Amino acid sequence: MNTEILKTYNFHSIVSFNFQKDTILSIDLTENNTELHSLDLLNVEMMDEYVSRKIKEINAVCAVGGYLENRYIYRTTKHFQQSKEPRSIHLGVDVWAKAVYYWTYRQKNGFKNG
């Protein structure tokens, strides 16, 4: 990628923390994480409580799930097992963090309504 092109744009962070300086939890969502075996992985509230608790345990600002991770939840869910070649590899990066109120950001940085 041509980094000179990137220098011509003014990018803004979409998160309120610094991935290079703040404590980040690298969360394991593979079957190697035996804590997942006792959770109802389809229960959104339960998963949220689990991840939030893990973040709090190490006083992290967020948790990050891995790209190309062989996800345990995918193998335990019918939705991902409907084809001849079941899917269990995660093709993204997840970031779990508290939502930041966008309006505060806009006001702090001088943006007008709209």
PDB file as gemmi writes it, atoms N, CA and C in Angstrom:
CRYST1    1.000    1.000    1.000  90.00  90.00  90.00 P 1                      
ATOM      1  N   MET A   1       0.844  -1.176   0.000  1.00  0.00           N  
ATOM      2  CA  MET A   1       0.000   0.000   0.000  1.00  0.00           C  
ATOM      3  C   MET A   1       0.891   1.240   0.000  1.00  0.00           C  
ATOM      4  N   ASN A   2       0.510   2.229  -0.742  1.00  0.00           N  
ATOM      5  CA  ASN A   2       1.272   3.466  -0.821  1.00  0.00           C  
ATOM      6  C   ASN A   2       0.988   4.329   0.401  1.00  0.00           C  
ATOM      7  N   THR A   3       1.925   4.423   1.330  1.00  0.00           N  
ATOM      8  CA  THR A   3       1.709   5.179   2.566  1.00  0.00           C  
ATOM      9  C   THR A   3       1.642   6.683   2.321  1.00  0.00           C  
ATOM     10  N   GLU A   4       2.198   7.152   1.225  1.00  0.00           N  
ATOM     11  CA  GLU A   4       2.128   8.586   0.909  1.00  0.00           C  
ATOM     12  C   GLU A   4       0.669   9.018   0.689  1.00  0.00           C  
ATOM     13  N   ILE A   5      -0.125   8.159   0.072  1.00  0.00           N  
ATOM     14  CA  ILE A   5      -1.544   8.461  -0.135  1.00  0.00           C  
ATOM     15  C   ILE A   5      -2.239   8.597   1.214  1.00  0.00           C  
ATOM     16  N   LEU A   6      -1.939   7.684   2.151  1.00  0.00           N  
ATOM     17  CA  LEU A   6      -2.570   7.732   3.469  1.00  0.00           C  
ATOM     18  C   LEU A   6      -2.232   9.026   4.211  1.00  0.00           C  
ATOM     19  N   LYS A   7      -1.054   9.575   3.985  1.00  0.00           N  
ATOM     20  CA  LYS A   7      -0.635  10.802   4.659  1.00  0.00           C  
ATOM     21  C   LYS A   7      -1.446  12.014   4.201  1.00  0.00           C  
ATOM     22  N   THR A   8      -2.114  11.917   3.068  1.00  0.00           N  
ATOM     23  CA  THR A   8      -2.881  13.052   2.559  1.00  0.00           C  
ATOM     24  C   THR A   8      -4.270  13.164   3.192  1.00  0.00           C  
ATOM     25  N   TYR A   9      -4.663  12.148   3.968  1.00  0.00           N  
ATOM     26  CA  TYR A   9      -5.974  12.141   4.602  1.00  0.00           C  
ATOM     27  C   TYR A   9      -5.850  12.362   6.100  1.00  0.00           C  
ATOM     28  N   ASN A  10      -6.887  12.932   6.680  1.00  0.00           N  
ATOM     29  CA  ASN A  10      -6.933  13.171   8.114  1.00  0.00           C  
ATOM     30  C   ASN A  10      -7.841  12.116   8.745  1.00  0.00           C  
ATOM     31  N   PHE A  11      -7.251  11.042   9.261  1.00  0.00           N  
ATOM     32  CA  PHE A  11      -8.010   9.943   9.843  1.00  0.00           C  
ATOM     33  C   PHE A  11      -8.299  10.218  11.315  1.00  0.00           C  
ATOM     34  N   HIS A  12      -9.427   9.719  11.792  1.00  0.00           N  
ATOM     35  CA  HIS A  12      -9.807   9.847  13.193  1.00  0.00           C  
ATOM     36  C   HIS A  12     -10.089   8.462  13.752  1.00  0.00           C  
ATOM     37  N   SER A  13      -9.752   8.280  14.996  1.00  0.00           N  
ATOM     38  CA  SER A  13     -10.000   7.013  15.653  1.00  0.00           C  
ATOM     39  C   SER A  13     -11.501   6.810  15.835  1.00  0.00           C  
ATOM     40  N   ILE A  14     -11.945   5.574  15.733  1.00  0.00           N  
ATOM     41  CA  ILE A  14     -13.355   5.275  15.976  1.00  0.00           C  
ATOM     42  C   ILE A  14     -13.546   4.662  17.354  1.00  0.00           C  
ATOM     43  N   VAL A  15     -12.466   4.545  18.102  1.00  0.00           N  
ATOM     44  CA  VAL A  15     -12.517   4.031  19.472  1.00  0.00           C  
ATOM     45  C   VAL A  15     -11.857   5.039  20.403  1.00  0.00           C  
ATOM     46  N   SER A  16     -12.200   4.946  21.693  1.00  0.00           N  
ATOM     47  CA  SER A  16     -11.691   5.924  22.656  1.00  0.00           C  
ATOM     48  C   SER A  16     -10.431   5.451  23.375  1.00  0.00           C  
ATOM     49  N   PHE A  17      -9.786   4.432  22.864  1.00  0.00           N  
ATOM     50  CA  PHE A  17      -8.591   3.905  23.514  1.00  0.00           C  
ATOM     51  C   PHE A  17      -7.483   3.732  22.484  1.00  0.00           C  
ATOM     52  N   ASN A  18      -6.283   3.477  22.990  1.00  0.00           N  
ATOM     53  CA  ASN A  18      -5.109   3.352  22.142  1.00  0.00           C  
ATOM     54  C   ASN A  18      -4.644   1.894  22.152  1.00  0.00           C  
ATOM     55  N   PHE A  19      -4.714   1.223  21.015  1.00  0.00           N  
ATOM     56  CA  PHE A  19      -4.333  -0.188  20.927  1.00  0.00           C  
ATOM     57  C   PHE A  19      -2.862  -0.418  21.249  1.00  0.00           C  
ATOM     58  N   GLN A  20      -2.042   0.611  21.105  1.00  0.00           N  
ATOM     59  CA  GLN A  20      -0.607   0.447  21.355  1.00  0.00           C  
ATOM     60  C   GLN A  20      -0.216   0.729  22.800  1.00  0.00           C  
ATOM     61  N   LYS A  21      -1.039   1.478  23.537  1.00  0.00           N  
ATOM     62  CA  LYS A  21      -0.675   1.865  24.909  1.00  0.00           C  
ATOM     63  C   LYS A  21      -1.559   1.253  25.979  1.00  0.00           C  
ATOM     64  N   ASP A  22      -2.839   1.051  25.699  1.00  0.00           N  
ATOM     65  CA  ASP A  22      -3.782   0.562  26.705  1.00  0.00           C  
ATOM     66  C   ASP A  22      -3.738  -0.962  26.813  1.00  0.00           C  
ATOM     67  N   THR A  23      -4.242  -1.476  27.935  1.00  0.00           N  
ATOM     68  CA  THR A  23      -4.304  -2.922  28.148  1.00  0.00           C  
ATOM     69  C   THR A  23      -5.441  -3.503  27.316  1.00  0.00           C  
ATOM     70  N   ILE A  24      -5.108  -4.449  26.469  1.00  0.00           N  
ATOM     71  CA  ILE A  24      -6.066  -5.094  25.567  1.00  0.00           C  
ATOM     72  C   ILE A  24      -6.085  -6.592  25.900  1.00  0.00           C  
ATOM     73  N   LEU A  25      -7.278  -7.162  26.029  1.00  0.00           N  
ATOM     74  CA  LEU A  25      -7.416  -8.590  26.262  1.00  0.00           C  
ATOM     75  C   LEU A  25      -7.487  -9.305  24.916  1.00  0.00           C  
ATOM     76  N   SER A  26      -6.564 -10.187  24.661  1.00  0.00           N  
ATOM     77  CA  SER A  26      -6.630 -11.037  23.481  1.00  0.00           C  
ATOM     78  C   SER A  26      -7.425 -12.269  23.894  1.00  0.00           C  
ATOM     79  N   ILE A  27      -8.677 -12.330  23.451  1.00  0.00           N  
ATOM     80  CA  ILE A  27      -9.578 -13.377  23.928  1.00  0.00           C  
ATOM     81  C   ILE A  27      -9.548 -14.595  23.004  1.00  0.00           C  
ATOM     82  N   ASP A  28      -9.479 -15.751  23.599  1.00  0.00           N  
ATOM     83  CA  ASP A  28      -9.428 -17.018  22.870  1.00  0.00           C  
ATOM     84  C   ASP A  28     -10.841 -17.578  22.746  1.00  0.00           C  
ATOM     85  N   LEU A  29     -11.350 -17.653  21.526  1.00  0.00           N  
ATOM     86  CA  LEU A  29     -12.687 -18.196  21.299  1.00  0.00           C  
ATOM     87  C   LEU A  29     -12.627 -19.529  20.555  1.00  0.00           C  
ATOM     88  N   THR A  30     -11.491 -20.224  20.712  1.00  0.00           N  
ATOM     89  CA  THR A  30     -11.344 -21.553  20.125  1.00  0.00           C  
ATOM     90  C   THR A  30     -11.784 -22.591  21.160  1.00  0.00           C  
ATOM     91  N   GLU A  31     -11.822 -23.854  20.756  1.00  0.00           N  
ATOM     92  CA  GLU A  31     -12.202 -24.901  21.698  1.00  0.00           C  
ATOM     93  C   GLU A  31     -11.138 -25.110  22.780  1.00  0.00           C  
ATOM     94  N   ASN A  32      -9.951 -24.549  22.613  1.00  0.00           N  
ATOM     95  CA  ASN A  32      -8.916 -24.621  23.647  1.00  0.00           C  
ATOM     96  C   ASN A  32      -9.330 -23.863  24.908  1.00  0.00           C  
ATOM     97  N   ASN A  33     -10.250 -22.918  24.756  1.00  0.00           N  
ATOM     98  CA  ASN A  33     -10.764 -22.164  25.901  1.00  0.00           C  
ATOM     99  C   ASN A  33     -11.913 -22.987  26.499  1.00  0.00           C  
ATOM    100  N   THR A  34     -11.595 -23.789  27.493  1.00  0.00           N  
ATOM    101  CA  THR A  34     -12.587 -24.701  28.067  1.00  0.00           C  
ATOM    102  C   THR A  34     -13.705 -23.985  28.805  1.00  0.00           C  
ATOM    103  N   GLU A  35     -13.522 -22.705  29.147  1.00  0.00           N  
ATOM    104  CA  GLU A  35     -14.605 -21.938  29.779  1.00  0.00           C  
ATOM    105  C   GLU A  35     -15.808 -21.834  28.846  1.00  0.00           C  
ATOM    106  N   LEU A  36     -15.574 -21.843  27.559  1.00  0.00           N  
ATOM    107  CA  LEU A  36     -16.670 -21.721  26.588  1.00  0.00           C  
ATOM    108  C   LEU A  36     -17.554 -22.960  26.564  1.00  0.00           C  
ATOM    109  N   HIS A  37     -17.017 -24.097  26.956  1.00  0.00           N  
ATOM    110  CA  HIS A  37     -17.750 -25.357  26.884  1.00  0.00           C  
ATOM    111  C   HIS A  37     -18.981 -25.374  27.793  1.00  0.00           C  
ATOM    112  N   SER A  38     -18.956 -24.573  28.844  1.00  0.00           N  
ATOM    113  CA  SER A  38     -20.092 -24.551  29.775  1.00  0.00           C  
ATOM    114  C   SER A  38     -21.034 -23.372  29.536  1.00  0.00           C  
ATOM    115  N   LEU A  39     -20.764 -22.564  28.519  1.00  0.00           N  
ATOM    116  CA  LEU A  39     -21.623 -21.411  28.224  1.00  0.00           C  
ATOM    117  C   LEU A  39     -22.614 -21.733  27.118  1.00  0.00           C  
ATOM    118  N   ASP A  40     -23.777 -21.085  27.190  1.00  0.00           N  
ATOM    119  CA  ASP A  40     -24.732 -21.137  26.083  1.00  0.00           C  
ATOM    120  C   ASP A  40     -24.279 -20.071  25.093  1.00  0.00           C  
ATOM    121  N   LEU A  41     -23.511 -20.468  24.102  1.00  0.00           N  
ATOM    122  CA  LEU A  41     -22.884 -19.520  23.186  1.00  0.00           C  
ATOM    123  C   LEU A  41     -23.874 -18.780  22.296  1.00  0.00           C  
ATOM    124  N   LEU A  42     -25.106 -19.251  22.228  1.00  0.00           N  
ATOM    125  CA  LEU A  42     -26.126 -18.555  21.446  1.00  0.00           C  
ATOM    126  C   LEU A  42     -26.862 -17.506  22.273  1.00  0.00           C  
ATOM    127  N   ASN A  43     -26.600 -17.477  23.558  1.00  0.00           N  
ATOM    128  CA  ASN A  43     -27.214 -16.509  24.458  1.00  0.00           C  
ATOM    129  C   ASN A  43     -26.338 -15.253  24.475  1.00  0.00           C  
ATOM    130  N   VAL A  44     -26.795 -14.213  23.783  1.00  0.00           N  
ATOM    131  CA  VAL A  44     -26.007 -12.986  23.619  1.00  0.00           C  
ATOM    132  C   VAL A  44     -25.660 -12.362  24.962  1.00  0.00           C  
ATOM    133  N   GLU A  45     -26.621 -12.331  25.875  1.00  0.00           N  
ATOM    134  CA  GLU A  45     -26.366 -11.736  27.191  1.00  0.00           C  
ATOM    135  C   GLU A  45     -25.286 -12.514  27.947  1.00  0.00           C  
ATOM    136  N   MET A  46     -25.342 -13.835  27.856  1.00  0.00           N  
ATOM    137  CA  MET A  46     -24.355 -14.662  28.545  1.00  0.00           C  
ATOM    138  C   MET A  46     -22.953 -14.439  27.967  1.00  0.00           C  
ATOM    139  N   MET A  47     -22.858 -14.381  26.646  1.00  0.00           N  
ATOM    140  CA  MET A  47     -21.563 -14.128  26.008  1.00  0.00           C  
ATOM    141  C   MET A  47     -21.047 -12.742  26.378  1.00  0.00           C  
ATOM    142  N   ASP A  48     -21.936 -11.756  26.395  1.00  0.00           N  
ATOM    143  CA  ASP A  48     -21.544 -10.395  26.761  1.00  0.00           C  
ATOM    144  C   ASP A  48     -21.030 -10.352  28.203  1.00  0.00           C  
ATOM    145  N   GLU A  49     -21.737 -11.031  29.104  1.00  0.00           N  
ATOM    146  CA  GLU A  49     -21.304 -11.083  30.504  1.00  0.00           C  
ATOM    147  C   GLU A  49     -19.941 -11.757  30.621  1.00  0.00           C  
ATOM    148  N   TYR A  50     -19.749 -12.832  29.883  1.00  0.00           N  
ATOM    149  CA  TYR A  50     -18.468 -13.554  29.925  1.00  0.00           C  
ATOM    150  C   TYR A  50     -17.324 -12.651  29.468  1.00  0.00           C  
ATOM    151  N   VAL A  51     -17.482 -12.042  28.291  1.00  0.00           N  
ATOM    152  CA  VAL A  51     -16.412 -11.193  27.747  1.00  0.00           C  
ATOM    153  C   VAL A  51     -16.184  -9.978  28.645  1.00  0.00           C  
ATOM    154  N   SER A  52     -17.252  -9.356  29.125  1.00  0.00           N  
ATOM    155  CA  SER A  52     -17.119  -8.190  30.017  1.00  0.00           C  
ATOM    156  C   SER A  52     -16.375  -8.558  31.294  1.00  0.00           C  
ATOM    157  N   ARG A  53     -16.674  -9.720  31.841  1.00  0.00           N  
ATOM    158  CA  ARG A  53     -15.991 -10.178  33.061  1.00  0.00           C  
ATOM    159  C   ARG A  53     -14.500 -10.389  32.802  1.00  0.00           C  
ATOM    160  N   LYS A  54     -14.162 -11.002  31.655  1.00  0.00           N  
ATOM    161  CA  LYS A  54     -12.760 -11.241  31.313  1.00  0.00           C  
ATOM    162  C   LYS A  54     -12.010  -9.920  31.122  1.00  0.00           C  
ATOM    163  N   ILE A  55     -12.666  -8.933  30.531  1.00  0.00           N  
ATOM    164  CA  ILE A  55     -12.060  -7.603  30.356  1.00  0.00           C  
ATOM    165  C   ILE A  55     -11.777  -6.986  31.716  1.00  0.00           C  
ATOM    166  N   LYS A  56     -12.768  -7.057  32.601  1.00  0.00           N  
ATOM    167  CA  LYS A  56     -12.650  -6.467  33.933  1.00  0.00           C  
ATOM    168  C   LYS A  56     -11.563  -7.145  34.769  1.00  0.00           C  
ATOM    169  N   GLU A  57     -11.419  -8.468  34.626  1.00  0.00           N  
ATOM    170  CA  GLU A  57     -10.431  -9.224  35.409  1.00  0.00           C  
ATOM    171  C   GLU A  57      -9.012  -8.701  35.240  1.00  0.00           C  
ATOM    172  N   ILE A  58      -8.677  -8.224  34.045  1.00  0.00           N  
ATOM    173  CA  ILE A  58      -7.319  -7.713  33.830  1.00  0.00           C  
ATOM    174  C   ILE A  58      -7.296  -6.195  33.647  1.00  0.00           C  
ATOM    175  N   ASN A  59      -8.433  -5.556  33.953  1.00  0.00           N  
ATOM    176  CA  ASN A  59      -8.545  -4.106  33.844  1.00  0.00           C  
ATOM    177  C   ASN A  59      -8.171  -3.614  32.439  1.00  0.00           C  
ATOM    178  N   ALA A  60      -8.689  -4.322  31.440  1.00  0.00           N  
ATOM    179  CA  ALA A  60      -8.424  -3.967  30.046  1.00  0.00           C  
ATOM    180  C   ALA A  60      -9.463  -2.967  29.558  1.00  0.00           C  
ATOM    181  N   VAL A  61      -9.167  -2.286  28.469  1.00  0.00           N  
ATOM    182  CA  VAL A  61     -10.126  -1.348  27.882  1.00  0.00           C  
ATOM    183  C   VAL A  61     -11.038  -2.037  26.871  1.00  0.00           C  
ATOM    184  N   CYS A  62     -10.599  -3.207  26.378  1.00  0.00           N  
ATOM    185  CA  CYS A  62     -11.406  -3.952  25.418  1.00  0.00           C  
ATOM    186  C   CYS A  62     -10.851  -5.357  25.270  1.00  0.00           C  
ATOM    187  N   ALA A  63     -11.586  -6.178  24.546  1.00  0.00           N  
ATOM    188  CA  ALA A  63     -11.122  -7.514  24.180  1.00  0.00           C  
ATOM    189  C   ALA A  63     -11.091  -7.597  22.662  1.00  0.00           C  
ATOM    190  N   VAL A  64     -10.130  -8.338  22.146  1.00  0.00           N  
ATOM    191  CA  VAL A  64      -9.996  -8.505  20.702  1.00  0.00           C  
ATOM    192  C   VAL A  64      -9.966  -9.993  20.389  1.00  0.00           C  
ATOM    193  N   GLY A  65     -10.815 -10.411  19.454  1.00  0.00           N  
ATOM    194  CA  GLY A  65     -10.853 -11.795  18.991  1.00  0.00           C  
ATOM    195  C   GLY A  65     -10.127 -11.906  17.672  1.00  0.00           C  
ATOM    196  N   GLY A  66      -9.505 -13.038  17.430  1.00  0.00           N  
ATOM    197  CA  GLY A  66      -8.566 -13.179  16.330  1.00  0.00           C  
ATOM    198  C   GLY A  66      -9.086 -13.512  14.959  1.00  0.00           C  
ATOM    199  N   TYR A  67      -8.382 -12.996  13.969  1.00  0.00           N  
ATOM    200  CA  TYR A  67      -8.586 -13.313  12.562  1.00  0.00           C  
ATOM    201  C   TYR A  67      -8.065 -14.722  12.301  1.00  0.00           C  
ATOM    202  N   LEU A  68      -8.776 -15.498  11.524  1.00  0.00           N  
ATOM    203  CA  LEU A  68      -8.465 -16.877  11.178  1.00  0.00           C  
ATOM    204  C   LEU A  68      -8.515 -17.826  12.378  1.00  0.00           C  
ATOM    205  N   GLU A  69      -9.205 -17.400  13.421  1.00  0.00           N  
ATOM    206  CA  GLU A  69      -9.369 -18.233  14.607  1.00  0.00           C  
ATOM    207  C   GLU A  69     -10.381 -19.336  14.304  1.00  0.00           C  
ATOM    208  N   ASN A  70     -10.084 -20.547  14.706  1.00  0.00           N  
ATOM    209  CA  ASN A  70     -11.005 -21.671  14.520  1.00  0.00           C  
ATOM    210  C   ASN A  70     -12.015 -21.620  15.668  1.00  0.00           C  
ATOM    211  N   ARG A  71     -13.144 -20.965  15.436  1.00  0.00           N  
ATOM    212  CA  ARG A  71     -14.106 -20.644  16.479  1.00  0.00           C  
ATOM    213  C   ARG A  71     -14.941 -21.839  16.931  1.00  0.00           C  
ATOM    214  N   TYR A  72     -14.907 -22.067  18.217  1.00  0.00           N  
ATOM    215  CA  TYR A  72     -15.695 -23.136  18.842  1.00  0.00           C  
ATOM    216  C   TYR A  72     -17.192 -22.917  18.616  1.00  0.00           C  
ATOM    217  N   ILE A  73     -17.645 -21.673  18.743  1.00  0.00           N  
ATOM    218  CA  ILE A  73     -19.078 -21.364  18.586  1.00  0.00           C  
ATOM    219  C   ILE A  73     -19.580 -21.767  17.198  1.00  0.00           C  
ATOM    220  N   TYR A  74     -18.744 -21.649  16.193  1.00  0.00           N  
ATOM    221  CA  TYR A  74     -19.178 -21.993  14.846  1.00  0.00           C  
ATOM    222  C   TYR A  74     -19.428 -23.493  14.691  1.00  0.00           C  
ATOM    223  N   ARG A  75     -18.658 -24.302  15.408  1.00  0.00           N  
ATOM    224  CA  ARG A  75     -18.828 -25.748  15.300  1.00  0.00           C  
ATOM    225  C   ARG A  75     -19.970 -26.262  16.156  1.00  0.00           C  
ATOM    226  N   THR A  76     -20.442 -25.450  17.088  1.00  0.00           N  
ATOM    227  CA  THR A  76     -21.533 -25.885  17.972  1.00  0.00           C  
ATOM    228  C   THR A  76     -22.872 -25.292  17.559  1.00  0.00           C  
ATOM    229  N   THR A  77     -22.916 -24.596  16.438  1.00  0.00           N  
ATOM    230  CA  THR A  77     -24.119 -23.912  15.985  1.00  0.00           C  
ATOM    231  C   THR A  77     -24.574 -24.474  14.635  1.00  0.00           C  
ATOM    232  N   LYS A  78     -25.831 -24.850  14.542  1.00  0.00           N  
ATOM    233  CA  LYS A  78     -26.368 -25.417  13.301  1.00  0.00           C  
ATOM    234  C   LYS A  78     -26.212 -24.461  12.115  1.00  0.00           C  
ATOM    235  N   HIS A  79     -26.341 -23.174  12.374  1.00  0.00           N  
ATOM    236  CA  HIS A  79     -26.273 -22.174  11.302  1.00  0.00           C  
ATOM    237  C   HIS A  79     -25.002 -22.318  10.454  1.00  0.00           C  
ATOM    238  N   PHE A  80     -23.879 -22.606  11.099  1.00  0.00           N  
ATOM    239  CA  PHE A  80     -22.604 -22.690  10.386  1.00  0.00           C  
ATOM    240  C   PHE A  80     -22.285 -24.097   9.896  1.00  0.00           C  
ATOM    241  N   GLN A  81     -23.173 -25.037  10.135  1.00  0.00           N  
ATOM    242  CA  GLN A  81     -22.919 -26.435   9.772  1.00  0.00           C  
ATOM    243  C   GLN A  81     -23.887 -26.933   8.704  1.00  0.00           C  
ATOM    244  N   GLN A  82     -24.471 -26.047   7.915  1.00  0.00           N  
ATOM    245  CA  GLN A  82     -25.511 -26.430   6.960  1.00  0.00           C  
ATOM    246  C   GLN A  82     -24.994 -26.853   5.590  1.00  0.00           C  
ATOM    247  N   SER A  83     -23.730 -26.690   5.323  1.00  0.00           N  
ATOM    248  CA  SER A  83     -23.213 -27.024   3.995  1.00  0.00           C  
ATOM    249  C   SER A  83     -22.335 -28.270   4.049  1.00  0.00           C  
ATOM    250  N   LYS A  84     -21.902 -28.720   2.872  1.00  0.00           N  
ATOM    251  CA  LYS A  84     -21.018 -29.881   2.797  1.00  0.00           C  
ATOM    252  C   LYS A  84     -19.667 -29.574   3.443  1.00  0.00           C  
ATOM    253  N   GLU A  85     -19.280 -28.309   3.418  1.00  0.00           N  
ATOM    254  CA  GLU A  85     -18.025 -27.870   4.036  1.00  0.00           C  
ATOM    255  C   GLU A  85     -18.356 -26.889   5.155  1.00  0.00           C  
ATOM    256  N   PRO A  86     -18.594 -27.405   6.357  1.00  0.00           N  
ATOM    257  CA  PRO A  86     -18.965 -26.530   7.473  1.00  0.00           C  
ATOM    258  C   PRO A  86     -17.903 -25.461   7.730  1.00  0.00           C  
ATOM    259  N   ARG A  87     -18.361 -24.311   8.148  1.00  0.00           N  
ATOM    260  CA  ARG A  87     -17.481 -23.177   8.398  1.00  0.00           C  
ATOM    261  C   ARG A  87     -17.179 -23.074   9.890  1.00  0.00           C  
ATOM    262  N   SER A  88     -15.909 -22.910  10.246  1.00  0.00           N  
ATOM    263  CA  SER A  88     -15.549 -22.657  11.637  1.00  0.00           C  
ATOM    264  C   SER A  88     -14.420 -21.640  11.765  1.00  0.00           C  
ATOM    265  N   ILE A  89     -13.882 -21.176  10.644  1.00  0.00           N  
ATOM    266  CA  ILE A  89     -12.794 -20.194  10.668  1.00  0.00           C  
ATOM    267  C   ILE A  89     -13.381 -18.787  10.649  1.00  0.00           C  
ATOM    268  N   HIS A  90     -12.943 -17.977  11.601  1.00  0.00           N  
ATOM    269  CA  HIS A  90     -13.434 -16.599  11.713  1.00  0.00           C  
ATOM    270  C   HIS A  90     -12.680 -15.704  10.735  1.00  0.00           C  
ATOM    271  N   LEU A  91     -13.406 -14.964   9.924  1.00  0.00           N  
ATOM    272  CA  LEU A  91     -12.790 -14.144   8.882  1.00  0.00           C  
ATOM    273  C   LEU A  91     -12.866 -12.655   9.196  1.00  0.00           C  
ATOM    274  N   GLY A  92     -12.636 -12.316  10.437  1.00  0.00           N  
ATOM    275  CA  GLY A  92     -12.651 -10.914  10.833  1.00  0.00           C  
ATOM    276  C   GLY A  92     -11.928 -10.747  12.152  1.00  0.00           C  
ATOM    277  N   VAL A  93     -11.931  -9.531  12.645  1.00  0.00           N  
ATOM    278  CA  VAL A  93     -11.375  -9.228  13.967  1.00  0.00           C  
ATOM    279  C   VAL A  93     -12.485  -8.578  14.775  1.00  0.00           C  
ATOM    280  N   ASP A  94     -12.778  -9.150  15.947  1.00  0.00           N  
ATOM    281  CA  ASP A  94     -13.817  -8.604  16.810  1.00  0.00           C  
ATOM    282  C   ASP A  94     -13.181  -7.724  17.876  1.00  0.00           C  
ATOM    283  N   VAL A  95     -13.838  -6.611  18.165  1.00  0.00           N  
ATOM    284  CA  VAL A  95     -13.406  -5.742  19.261  1.00  0.00           C  
ATOM    285  C   VAL A  95     -14.612  -5.556  20.175  1.00  0.00           C  
ATOM    286  N   TRP A  96     -14.477  -5.963  21.442  1.00  0.00           N  
ATOM    287  CA  TRP A  96     -15.529  -5.787  22.434  1.00  0.00           C  
ATOM    288  C   TRP A  96     -15.128  -4.639  23.334  1.00  0.00           C  
ATOM    289  N   ALA A  97     -15.947  -3.588  23.370  1.00  0.00           N  
ATOM    290  CA  ALA A  97     -15.658  -2.430  24.216  1.00  0.00           C  
ATOM    291  C   ALA A  97     -16.961  -1.713  24.525  1.00  0.00           C  
ATOM    292  N   LYS A  98     -16.921  -0.882  25.561  1.00  0.00           N  
ATOM    293  CA  LYS A  98     -18.095  -0.075  25.880  1.00  0.00           C  
ATOM    294  C   LYS A  98     -18.314   0.934  24.762  1.00  0.00           C  
ATOM    295  N   ALA A  99     -19.573   1.180  24.462  1.00  0.00           N  
ATOM    296  CA  ALA A  99     -19.900   2.169  23.437  1.00  0.00           C  
ATOM    297  C   ALA A  99     -19.600   3.569  23.961  1.00  0.00           C  
ATOM    298  N   VAL A 100     -19.106   4.416  23.087  1.00  0.00           N  
ATOM    299  CA  VAL A 100     -18.823   5.809  23.439  1.00  0.00           C  
ATOM    300  C   VAL A 100     -19.915   6.665  22.815  1.00  0.00           C  
ATOM    301  N   TYR A 101     -20.441   7.568  23.593  1.00  0.00           N  
ATOM    302  CA  TYR A 101     -21.523   8.410  23.105  1.00  0.00           C  
ATOM    303  C   TYR A 101     -20.999   9.375  22.042  1.00  0.00           C  
ATOM    304  N   TYR A 102     -21.449   9.202  20.818  1.00  0.00           N  
ATOM    305  CA  TYR A 102     -20.959   9.954  19.665  1.00  0.00           C  
ATOM    306  C   TYR A 102     -21.194  11.454  19.796  1.00  0.00           C  
ATOM    307  N   TRP A 103     -22.323  11.845  20.384  1.00  0.00           N  
ATOM    308  CA  TRP A 103     -22.642  13.264  20.499  1.00  0.00           C  
ATOM    309  C   TRP A 103     -21.578  14.007  21.309  1.00  0.00           C  
ATOM    310  N   THR A 104     -21.073  13.400  22.360  1.00  0.00           N  
ATOM    311  CA  THR A 104     -20.022  14.013  23.170  1.00  0.00           C  
ATOM    312  C   THR A 104     -18.787  14.266  22.313  1.00  0.00           C  
ATOM    313  N   TYR A 105     -18.425  13.326  21.474  1.00  0.00           N  
ATOM    314  CA  TYR A 105     -17.283  13.475  20.582  1.00  0.00           C  
ATOM    315  C   TYR A 105     -17.499  14.648  19.631  1.00  0.00           C  
ATOM    316  N   ARG A 106     -18.705  14.724  19.063  1.00  0.00           N  
ATOM    317  CA  ARG A 106     -19.006  15.802  18.110  1.00  0.00           C  
ATOM    318  C   ARG A 106     -18.921  17.165  18.784  1.00  0.00           C  
ATOM    319  N   GLN A 107     -19.484  17.281  19.978  1.00  0.00           N  
ATOM    320  CA  GLN A 107     -19.459  18.558  20.684  1.00  0.00           C  
ATOM    321  C   GLN A 107     -18.025  18.934  21.064  1.00  0.00           C  
ATOM    322  N   LYS A 108     -17.287  17.978  21.578  1.00  0.00           N  
ATOM    323  CA  LYS A 108     -15.916  18.215  22.013  1.00  0.00           C  
ATOM    324  C   LYS A 108     -15.025  18.673  20.861  1.00  0.00           C  
ATOM    325  N   ASN A 109     -15.329  18.218  19.658  1.00  0.00           N  
ATOM    326  CA  ASN A 109     -14.508  18.534  18.503  1.00  0.00           C  
ATOM    327  C   ASN A 109     -15.111  19.607  17.597  1.00  0.00           C  
ATOM    328  N   GLY A 110     -16.131  20.312  18.099  1.00  0.00           N  
ATOM    329  CA  GLY A 110     -16.666  21.476  17.397  1.00  0.00           C  
ATOM    330  C   GLY A 110     -17.572  21.189  16.220  1.00  0.00           C  
ATOM    331  N   PHE A 111     -18.142  19.991  16.124  1.00  0.00           N  
ATOM    332  CA  PHE A 111     -19.064  19.702  15.027  1.00  0.00           C  
ATOM    333  C   PHE A 111     -20.448  20.259  15.361  1.00  0.00           C  
ATOM    334  N   LYS A 112     -21.126  20.726  14.343  1.00  0.00           N  
ATOM    335  CA  LYS A 112     -22.491  21.234  14.532  1.00  0.00           C  
ATOM    336  C   LYS A 112     -23.485  20.105  14.368  1.00  0.00           C  
ATOM    337  N   ASN A 113     -24.738  20.360  14.757  1.00  0.00           N  
ATOM    338  CA  ASN A 113     -25.811  19.373  14.604  1.00  0.00           C  
ATOM    339  C   ASN A 113     -25.955  18.948  13.139  1.00  0.00           C  
ATOM    340  N   GLY A 114     -26.428  17.706  12.970  1.00  0.00           N  
ATOM    341  CA  GLY A 114     -26.747  17.265  11.616  1.00  0.00           C  
ATOM    342  C   GLY A 114     -25.911  16.209  11.063  1.00  0.00           C  
TER     343      GLY A 114                                                      
END                                                                             
